[in-house]
């Protein structure tokens, strides 16, 4: 049986430990659009080459909300490395997102 590709998947080559992320959104609402844009910026700045991102539109796949225990959108889930971590909202506070996902940011050099 062939597995179906996840919607709007973005894959990056592994250069280190891979971070597997899944972002659940509700259609193309302003908050969902902001969450996608903000997350892509975070991934490129802090996880470049070390992440796999899948965006799941709960309007297109409503069964996923129950299956994946999503009660609000947008919700970001870090599936790997374990433990699983979740962040809810438009992901506009980069430091909060990095802290919640337990992703360390390199200190800036003066």
HELIX and SHEET records of a PDB file:
HELIX    1   1 UNK A   30  UNK A   46  1                                  17    
HELIX    2   2 UNK A   63  UNK A   67  1                                   5    
HELIX    3   3 UNK A   94  UNK A  100  1                                   7    
SHEET    1   A 5 UNK A   9  UNK A  11  0                                        
SHEET    2   A 5 UNK A  51  UNK A  57 -1                                        
SHEET    3   A 5 UNK A  19  UNK A  25  1                                        
SHEET    4   A 5 UNK A  75  UNK A  80 -1                                        
SHEET    5   A 5 UNK A  85  UNK A  88 -1                                        
END                                                                             
